Amino acid sequence: MVPTGIPHFSMKSPLLFQNQPAFEISDAQNKILVCPEHGARILRWEHEGREIITWPKNADWSQILKVRGGNPVLFPFIARHFVDGKIGFWKDNLGTVRELPQHGFARDAKFSVIEGESGDVLRMRMIDSAETRAFFPFAFQFDVVVALLPASRLEIRFETTNTGDTPLPYYAGHHFYLAMPHGERADWTLDLPCASWGRQNPDGSIVHEAASSAQLRLDDPAIIDRFQIRPTSAKVTLKNGAKKQQLVFELDHVNSVPWYAVTTWTQAPESDFYCVEPWLGLPNAIHHGEGLRWLAPGVTEIATCVLDGSGW
């Protein structure tokens, strides 16, 4: 039996989950499943038997991009990109137009597991290849590091390194699918003070509006697909007042680059999940610049997000 509060992780013994290889990080209160071979994706997080990050029971792994669950990793760019009104393309500063899948190419890529971390940490790595350079002609190393911290806190770090000799543009992000019965949506609020709100126009540009409230209701359709830009609090709290249940997103960390926005989304009124998504930039930032990061050759940047599940 794993002692209370002491995470356990076995690098040598991946398990099968829905007939796919996965690694488990766990302690007495938490069980986290991670799948390096399918986008370094956290599949599920259970806290004292209750799902926080949810995964469907009958997921179609042959169409992993359509599965509504886990935490898809968004890299090198997030969301939708447009060139001359046509979706799925981006243009570099020399005018070359290239295709790019929505949310980038990491979320269905095969990551390597990197040995040498402590027992409660899983480090997964993707490096550039001929396939990635067709979409994104830059040399990089992109590590996703998952760690179970004491007191039911889950840390995810993005460590992006420019291994080439030219500046590298990027803006990565998370896409947490949180377990939430649709019938309870009216009981949930999200405390998220920010500088402004935004949405993406059909041509890829961003429209802004004043942030009129710091507390969002998850049954409000107006927050679906909305960007809460430049959070002004180090912590974003998702809570259910009826159940006295909460999840805290800790976004401010030493040596971490800032999270530019937190996006809120769900698929339909009957969806039993809600997505809260910290992003380093906004969609189409390579063209309009909002949140676009340029990484100098040889430099590594870290983006740290911690989820406190102790109140779930």
C-alpha positions in Angstrom: 0.0 0.0 0.0 1.2 3.5 -0.9 1.6 5.6 2.3 -0.7 8.6 2.6 0.6 11.7 0.9 3.6 9.9 -0.7 3.3 9.8 -4.5 4.1 6.6 -6.3 5.2 6.2 -9.9 6.7 3.2 -11.7 8.7 4.2 -14.8 9.4 0.6 -15.7 5.8 -0.7 -15.6 3.3 1.1 -17.8 -0.1 -0.3 -17.6 -2.8 -0.9 -20.1 -5.7 1.5 -20.0 -8.4 0.9 -22.7 -5.8 -1.2 -24.4 -3.4 1.7 -24.6 -0.1 2.1 -22.7 -0.3 4.6 -19.9 1.6 5.5 -16.7 0.0 6.0 -13.3 1.1 8.5 -10.7 -0.8 8.0 -7.4 -1.0 8.4 -3.7 -3.6 7.5 -1.2 -6.0 10.2 -2.4 -5.2 10.6 -6.1 -4.7 8.5 -9.2 -3.5 10.1 -12.4 -3.2 8.4 -15.7 -0.9 9.8 -18.4 -0.4 8.6 -22.0 2.9 9.7 -23.6 2.1 8.0 -26.9 -1.0 10.1 -27.5 0.2 13.6 -27.0 1.6 13.5 -23.4 -2.0 13.7 -22.4 -3.3 13.4 -18.9 -6.2 11.1 -19.4 -7.8 11.0 -16.0 -7.4 12.4 -12.5 -9.4 10.9 -9.7 -9.3 12.4 -6.2 -10.7 10.1 -3.5 -12.6 8.2 -6.2 -14.1 11.3 -7.9 -13.0 12.4 -11.3 -11.5 15.8 -11.6 -10.1 15.4 -15.2 -12.5 13.1 -17.0 -12.1 10.6 -19.7 -15.0 8.8 -21.6 -15.5 5.1 -20.9 -15.7 4.1 -24.5 -13.2 6.5 -26.1 -12.4 5.9 -29.8 -8.6 6.0 -29.8 -8.5 5.8 -33.6 -9.9 9.3 -33.6 -8.1 10.7 -30.6 -8.5 14.3 -31.6 -12.3 13.9 -31.4 -12.3 12.4 -27.9 -13.7 14.8 -25.3 -11.6 14.1 -22.3 -8.2 14.4 -20.6 -5.9 17.3 -21.1 -4.9 17.8 -24.7 -1.6 19.6 -24.9 -1.7 22.5 -27.4 1.6 23.3 -29.1 3.2 25.1 -30.9 0.1 27.3 -31.4 -3.3 27.1 -29.9 -6.8 27.1 -31.5 -7.7 28.3 -35.0 -5.5 30.1 -37.5 -6.5 31.9 -40.7 -4.8 33.3 -43.8 -7.0 35.4 -46.1 -10.1 34.0 -44.4 -9.1 30.4 -44.9 -8.9 28.3 -41.7 -6.0 25.9 -41.0 -3.2 28.0 -42.3 -0.6 30.5 -41.0 1.8 32.9 -42.7 5.4 33.5 -41.5 7.2 36.9 -41.6 8.6 36.1 -45.1 5.1 35.5 -46.5 5.2 31.7 -46.7 1.9 30.1 -46.0 1.8 26.7 -44.3 -0.9 24.4 -43.1 -1.4 23.9 -39.3 -3.9 21.6 -37.6 -6.2 23.3 -35.1 -4.4 23.5 -31.7 -1.1 22.5 -33.3 0.4 19.0 -33.7 1.4 18.0 -30.2 -2.0 16.7 -29.0 -1.8 13.5 -31.1 2.0 13.2 -31.3 4.1 10.4 -29.7 6.2 11.7 -26.9 9.2 9.8 -25.5 9.4 9.1 -21.7 12.7 10.6 -20.3 14.3 8.6 -17.5 16.1 10.2 -14.6 13.3 12.1 -12.8 12.3 11.4 -9.2 9.6 8.8 -8.6 6.7 11.2 -8.6 7.5 13.0 -11.8 6.9 11.9 -15.4 8.8 13.8 -18.1 7.8 13.4 -21.7 9.5 14.9 -24.8 8.9 15.7 -28.4 11.6 17.1 -30.7 11.2 18.5 -34.2 11.1 16.1 -37.1 10.5 16.1 -40.9 6.8 15.8 -40.1 6.7 18.8 -37.7 8.9 20.9 -39.9 6.3 20.7 -42.7 3.9 22.6 -40.5 6.4 24.5 -38.3 10.0 24.9 -39.8 11.8 25.3 -36.5 14.1 23.2 -34.4 12.8 22.6 -30.8 12.6 20.4 -27.8 9.2 20.4 -26.0 8.9 18.7 -22.7 5.7 18.1 -20.8 6.4 17.4 -17.1 3.7 16.0 -14.9 4.2 15.8 -11.1 1.9 14.9 -8.2 2.7 17.3 -5.3 1.7 16.9 -1.7 -1.8 17.9 -0.6 -3.5 16.7 -3.9 -1.8 19.3 -6.1 -1.1 18.4 -9.7 1.7 20.3 -11.5 2.1 20.4 -15.3 5.1 22.2 -16.8 5.8 23.0 -20.4 9.5 23.4 -21.0 10.2 24.7 -24.5 13.7 24.9 -25.9 14.8 26.5 -29.1 17.4 24.1 -30.4 17.8 26.0 -33.7 19.7 29.1 -34.8 16.7 31.4 -35.5 14.1 32.9 -33.1 11.2 30.5 -32.6 7.5 31.7 -32.3 5.1 29.8 -30.0 2.2 30.0 -27.6 1.2 26.7 -26.0 -1.8 25.9 -23.9 -3.9 23.4 -21.8 -7.4 22.0 -22.6 -8.5 20.5 -19.3 -11.8 18.5 -19.5 -13.2 18.7 -16.0 -15.9 16.3 -14.8 -19.2 18.2 -14.4 -22.6 16.7 -14.7 -24.5 19.0 -17.0 -27.4 19.2 -14.6 -25.1 20.7 -12.0 -23.7 23.4 -14.2 -25.8 26.2 -12.6 -24.2 25.4 -9.3 -20.7 26.2 -10.6 -18.9 29.5 -10.7 -15.4 30.5 -11.8 -13.6 33.3 -10.0 -11.5 34.8 -12.8 -10.6 38.5 -12.6 -8.9 39.7 -15.7 -8.0 42.8 -17.8 -10.5 42.2 -20.6 -12.6 39.6 -22.4 -12.2 38.5 -26.0 -13.5 36.4 -28.8 -12.2 35.4 -32.2 -13.9 36.7 -35.3 -14.5 34.5 -38.3 -11.5 36.0 -40.1 -9.2 35.2 -37.1 -9.0 38.6 -35.6 -9.8 39.3 -32.0 -12.6 41.4 -30.7 -12.3 42.8 -27.2 -14.8 43.9 -24.6 -14.7 45.1 -21.0 -14.6 42.4 -18.3 -17.7 43.4 -16.4 -17.5 40.7 -13.7 -14.8 38.7 -12.0 -17.2 35.8 -11.2 -18.5 33.7 -14.1 -21.5 31.4 -14.0 -20.9 28.2 -15.9 -24.5 28.0 -17.0 -24.1 31.3 -18.8 -23.7 30.5 -22.6 -22.0 33.9 -23.1 -18.7 32.5 -21.6 -18.5 29.6 -24.0 -15.4 30.1 -26.3 -14.6 33.3 -24.6 -11.0 34.4 -23.7 -10.5 35.9 -20.2 -7.4 37.9 -21.1 -4.5 38.7 -18.7 -5.7 37.2 -15.5 -5.1 39.6 -12.6 -5.1 37.0 -9.8 -2.5 34.4 -9.2 -5.3 31.9 -8.5 -8.4 31.0 -10.5 -11.1 29.2 -8.5 -13.7 26.9 -9.9 -16.3 26.1 -7.2 -19.7 24.5 -6.6 -21.5 26.3 -3.8 -24.1 23.6 -3.4 -21.6 20.9 -2.8 -18.8 23.0 -1.2 -16.5 21.7 -3.9 -13.7 23.5 -5.6 -10.6 23.3 -7.9 -8.0 26.0 -7.8 -5.8 26.9 -10.7 -2.5 28.3 -9.5 -1.1 30.3 -12.4 1.7 32.5 -10.9 5.0 30.6 -10.3 8.6 31.6 -10.0 10.6 31.2 -13.2 7.4 30.6 -15.2 6.3 32.7 -18.1 2.9 34.4 -17.6 -0.4 32.8 -18.8 -1.9 35.3 -21.2 -5.6 34.1 -21.1 -7.9 31.5 -19.6 -10.5 30.2 -22.1 -13.9 28.7 -21.1 -15.7 26.2 -23.2 -18.1 23.3 -23.4 -19.6 21.5 -26.3 -23.3 21.4 -25.6 -25.9 21.9 -22.9 -25.9 18.2 -22.2 -22.1 17.7 -22.1 -21.0 16.3 -18.7 -17.7 18.3 -18.8 -16.5 21.8 -18.8 -13.1 23.0 -20.0 -11.0 25.7 -18.3 -7.9 26.3 -20.5 -4.9 28.4 -19.5 -3.2 29.6 -22.7 0.1 31.5 -23.3 -1.4 33.4 -26.2 -4.6 34.0 -28.2 -5.6 32.1 -31.4 -4.0 33.5 -34.5 -1.4 35.3 -32.5 1.3 34.7 -35.1 -0.6 37.3 -37.2 -2.0 39.8 -34.6 0.7 39.4 -31.9 -1.5 39.0 -28.8 0.5 36.6 -26.6 2.9 35.6 -29.3 6.2 34.6 -27.8 9.6 34.6 -29.5 12.2 32.2 -28.1 15.8 33.0 -28.8 18.2 30.3 -30.0 19.5 28.1 -27.1 16.9 29.5 -24.7 14.4 27.5 -22.6 11.1 28.9 -21.3 9.0 27.2 -18.6 5.2 27.6 -18.2 3.9 26.1 -15.0 0.3 25.4 -14.0 -0.7 23.8 -10.8 -4.2 22.4 -10.0 -5.1 22.1 -6.3 -7.7 19.3 -6.2 -7.8 19.0 -2.4 -11.2 20.6 -2.2 -12.8 18.5 -5.0 
